[in-house]
Amino acid sequence: MNPAPSGLPTANWLRVSQLLPWLVLVAGLAITYFIQQVALTAANSALEDNFAYQKREISLRIEHRLIAYQHVLLGARGLFSASESIEREEFHDYVSNLQLAKHYPGIQGVGFSLIVLPQDKAGLVEAIRQQGFPEYTMRPEGERDLYTAIVYLEPFADRNLRAFGYDMYSEAVRRVAMEAARDLDAPAISGKVTLVQEVGQQVQAGFLMYVPVYRNGQPTETLAERRAGITGWVYAPFRLNDLMQGILGEQVDNIHLQIFDGKSATPETLMFNNRAGKFDLPGASPPIFQTIQPLEIFGHAWTIRFASLPAFEAGIDTERVTVIQLSGLLISVLLAALVRLLTNARERAVSLASIAIERSVEAEKLRGSEARFRNLFDKNSSVMLLIDPDSGQIVDANSAAAAFYGYPKEQLVGMLISDINTLPPEKIAEERQRALHEERNYSHFPLRLASGELRQVEMHSTPIQSDGRVLLFSIVHDITERKRIEGDLLETKAILQAAMDQSPAGIAIAEAPGGTLRYVNEAGLLIRGGRMASVVNGIDVNKYVESWQLLDLDGRPLRIDEVPLARAVMFGETSSREFIVRRNDGDDRIVLGNAAPIRNDKDEVVAAIVVFLDITDRKQAESEVRRLNETLEARIEERTRQLQRSNLELEQFAYIASHDLQEPLRMIVGFVQLLEKRLADRLDADTREFMGYAVDGAKRMQTLIDDILAYSRVRTQGQPLAPVDCGAALQEALDRQAVKIAETGAEIDWQALPVVMADYAQLVQLFQNLIANAIKFCKDCAPRVRVEAVHEARRWRFSVTDNGIGIAPEYRQQLFVIFKRLHTRSEYPGTGIGLAICKRIVERHGGEIGIDSAPEGGAVFWFTLPEEESP
């Protein structure tokens, strides 16, 4: 708002400025003739924005006005802090000079409630009676551990007389707020109460605001110190209807406003209703716009319900003939309303920004004492300055100002405000003149501290009389951190918006509680089948489901409670679902939607977001893969059956063939040996050598056949697995090789071994083969073999460590192949089947077998077996 012209009184200028909304309205109607293409949707959107604006404006008015009342009580506490005792006349003069009815409409008064111990109760009552109140008593009656008494309350007339002597601490709702203010050393407001001042039939809901007063000099850093140092509370009672009339006036005639105490909106918690009984008619249409706004004041929660009234909704007209004209009319009305708000901004800004200033100024007028004002000025923790409006010189500064700016107080006083403020000098001078003429009493700007650091501040200034001249009394608030946070939030919002706009996945956001769709990104529109603003912006979740034609995978239309976005915004649930989007071009798409609610710091659902991916191609590929897998699995099953039959036949053949070969070999060995015995005297040396080769070959063939039989019997003739003591199995294996162990001088070291699930006979054979192998391949020294077992996850790992010749890493996998040998029979005899049998036994038991190098030389054969099953 432009300032009033020089010489024109502010009141006259305001009367002139009130014509501006009408001029804007007339101009808007004229322009409407030329903008007849404006869509009806734009008008609806503008009206909704206006509703949201009024909601924010009303909430801010309530919050700012209560903050202003907080400063009134803080000023009263300052009065007590500045003196050892405050007399009734001083308290009366202080409150009278505040002119509550003029400057703080809605407040019923300012009072002081004193804490009274049971032993001091009678003395206090008698003392107040001696002050001229012979009927004074403390109410309600009864014995209590602690009393409080209202001893001061101004204006001391009419309704307020009923509260004189009332013990507010005796009532539960008031006591909660009083204790919160005491414990936190901060203002606190009570829940919904009926004030003791209420008389007659027009009873209003009320509440009280408290600020604690502590003994002068008493430390208040800890909770215990605050509770020990409390002497009472300065407080203010409020009647809700009177308070809201003072805050809102006639500005909300087109909005149905209800205020509830706490977080629930119930008839019991209703505190204020500006349309009670006027629009709650049977059959009345529900409001087009309505919302619930939580508001937290000094740690206490209010719930505000806003709903549009017919007067507000009259801006919407669905007649096609007048759509264009009404759109222009609506915009004109909104602009006029905005101008009207701007013309009223000065009065609101002065009221909000100068609350703390008026407190100090009025206190000064109240006391009429420069010394008392100086005491309040110096002891205040806020940054305060006295500035010459003409020269800009700092006439005085309190200790808080010196600490904030970083200059000694002696240096700060006498400096020009332009030495600190980074704005151009002419701009600073202009702001001083505006504050001097009460055209605008606050400003934001950067200033430079003595350290060179730049800080963003908010300054509130008002003219006062001091030492016979007019000075600007200024209070400075550091808002650097707030500005930084606001910048960070804007940057984060821009980043998130860009990320969602560019995301390859579809993203949609709906607003709670109605589920109104507010955003769909480009990828989401493409899944739908193109840009279709009519099915995106401003529709609720029900229309979203209908217009997007969402179907289950079987073709059935989805119910509203089956849609992920709807579940998130309506029930606060995180959900995921695959569904079909039926497009107008006939190209149906399969979509995976993942939705989650968005909650505020009170765990209330304020919106919901859904991320959906077009998985049509993936689904088709999965279907094709499944078809191929089914075909492949059928072929694999048939091939497996063939291999199983083949293996069974081979194993049976090996067993039969090996068994049938045994008898001819025994006959060959027997007859060759018999022939050698009968012809012993007629055979030469070569013939005996040749017959020896034949016998040796036949015996080796028998050994090979025995090994083949053992190899085939691992699977064909094995016993069911049962708990087996590995120590007993190892001992039997050692007994079978006792002669070999004695001949070689082998040392076998083993500790207690576990019980495992195994075939006892095969486990004995396994230990026997591994120990025989360890002894055989130890050539130049006495064999040393160590058998150990270590428990792992649901199995045992056994190791057989020897000091033999070892195995190179590249040959280790070949050891377990049947008939595979790494040495000649002349070096190390054998068939090459022993380790293959070990591998077959271990695998039949569901384990693994392998070989590693031993740290001290030799080899470590290891295998795993399942542990004993629990009963």
Steps between C-alpha positions, in 0.01 A plus 500: 500500500635838410542741786259785549604822323686748715263706708203271443390345833527124516130458577404706191745301290348175621153625407628585154680167469175318580372621162781314323328158518195648331715662233674169442162325479372751241820466300480121521144499367610715210790270421269197525346606170835432330592170677189297429709192409594438862392146587261413778766273647725799556222674691445198720874471564524868587209470738662203669828691529309786661349257746845368583631857529223597741568185701869592532414864570258413780745252654780758489276768654412273791861392550641855477235644730573241769871575461414866555317410822806300601704822482242677719552235769877502452489875558304443817758245613767760424317735735538246781864428403591870515385548861517313825125548549213638291220689667140470386500862375810436287342191344181697437690787334702259283195316363296819462766657279504191278144598393402136453165571337664721235826322425428140600132428429381165626710486817285509814773631722846450647542354846745350745444174690718454809614163639384462863616232739239358744667669798492842320138483383338674797762776506452579129121516530528735797756722323277546193197571720704775666554651152128582479346169391327377819319214324812361329548126534672220309273277292415216484498397865677186619835377620774468233878453500549818295284803432512778244307821528415767241619814680519742203263512201452802278264646389368442854133539415192322364566131423855502632380562857371142508853362452657692793637238745434198275749209536563404135744225605211308655345433156662223290500666154645826628754313718643315198575829320639665816738209562612499136583873514683451830706199387592637154541869598287584197149624426230230509128499429234285661243274345135592464350637824208709617640817653390587851415842353209346303157612618157498340384286209749601229779280632802472270776242493827636628865429568787661692859588416768475770856633534699392809648753743805390699669660800752765397850358492378140513681278242263327257734283294368164621153363560563474873614865515191618311266310728678631810510861376140544376298768683196524273374564151394804300207391293226613264150352465334487156140451388515335158218691331638835618855397406409390148290814446807706593728297274278445196233766511274463198768350275366143503132547414537258211691232694350265757765492774505258795775471761540184709720446803758224443548274200144363475203686354205399718204690646664476843819671381328774295615842621389739226246486216443815299187360336338299777137431407509712183592250232451160666164454327352159406560419134767769458763424236844412633764770453709488185820585684581378847815410686632443850811691611693400814644795693746471787534801730756492780498119504119470502308363203192655340312362200342752261233390253442722197205460264380720217159664529252572219622859492850376422384233256282745308804570282454161330237481224454198277276666240679477166368835382654691788813289564736746335348811657489346848863390469603859443270617778654249742851613416396863543347424840811312608725785390280748680511286811878477472529878467275536801726268696802700390338827609440345840858368517632816662270477796573128546875549457505782752297291744720189462842661468468759777355285776828478691565870431160607631561289810813695590354836390177449689694381803698824482182705479353294780775565744590845378850424606805504271688293756239221494502494118881497503495199732271306265702608196837394641389165645304381195654205316376632163726727290372855556615837362397864529563676166482865397248494208665795324871420518479126550736519800472226763410695815493199733532121488446230759749230599334245270560733204870542585541122530321439171680761290839424657581864587560633850193688613701821524602466133159386378329805650583787267538289184266556207256223421629520141843384634335165577214474255617396150211675320572828315491800737205657317301177537580489875389862539176423315425209736567723805252757374237234438543371853493856639165569328373152588452409136701180528658384822704197392760415237733215399860559399855363533738663746871457569631414849829625640658170393402567139236226501175578317174416680140529380284687751143621547468843666182638660507876570254741658534867606519583873557812707830502686665797669265740323570373147367233269719191452446170322481208741619197296504128581721279281443127445764277338322302222813371320432136582134533402599651164754223444243232574250667268764504223589137560135404486449682171812337354393155622155555354647595163727193498215268590275657238767458232564141605131413481453679167794313345433165664450211253248355746150644524440705816169634633426693820159534667410734785329383821235472625288509185756333277512787249753423225758780487783375282575243231837511325572458129573127529167446674311682226671291235388182676147638498525566129599865463449838665150520643480785749129436552577168668798622700465829682249553777300177480446283804618143526160356406496685168864407452415130518200546269668722239818292485299176460710291739436126472615192685722259305189288432325800338275587796473874581687581821307612805614822663642308799716288266687792342844558667475882488151494651608267781794726580305829508181365660631238744868595541616162369808416295397262222611354170291352219511409135206620292396588145457855367246496216607764251277672249723383213429137590860430605438377855802519727588289803624724783668434835393763753679558832329756725589641840346769725679825575470599867572819691689524828177407683476173307194626311453406135517821295557349156594181320738417216486212254783388272380286211700316237384374163585129525307386192813398310645332808179305557497384139865396528428318827213316335723394213774395743249295700382327183858423401583387852204265507613348170859480620401349834298231325797415281734501801268273697488251210877515460545449875279195498704359210828567684366343817400187308841497327690544827297226664568266209873587504528442873317168468720404207818589688393291796400197292803526271740535793344209683505276192866583435610389845464123438701480170781705660514271802520201263785660299699577815437153642594306187810713428624445854420123478682477165803680646507258792479178287753613241735669740797284404447544128443881480777738421537846656321687219199268518471550876523878452226490236275286720564745787385786280183306418421433865581862598280635221211276597531603866507866405193442286327346802593803709367734230176302477461516880552877490245536216252297702563722805454812284165381358374377837529848657163590354343167428561323829536787748311497832258776613670791677486487878690659791856360495781552752791611279751395769378139485510501118858636499612242756366212286678645194828510698448142621467382141838658420681407818764293319577777251519756777739282696720430197541869411518629858214742420372732773123568490387798712131571553277663757138435596287499185130590470187300423375557144230371266678231293521141369729336756666251258566769238635741764749226610602451137540877456738532800683180395566624142618847612735366771637229268562767238681720756726208607572387143619840377742560789824355355807627682378535858264347752139598412327745736124534452264735693119468483289797616139624479371863518133595525360736239142605413295178545791278392844369605820557306752212538866526404767226458844666504818310402872573457527327161620615161210740447311584178563789261191731475450433127451124564268515800169475312627191308554296818131421542447383140462121469809318362697829506859451621783750540774239560599165347408175673867429553527820710171476686277194446124532469207512256420872514146435629545553878453881499220474242319272747559761775344772283202277417441420870519868607265613222249227592499653850432849358850633572806624316861378479825669404871536563721786625870532577605454862689798651792280610504294174294207380130519423165555675207292373175650627133404471170616649211299649159611638466524877276267697134598468330637810234269648 
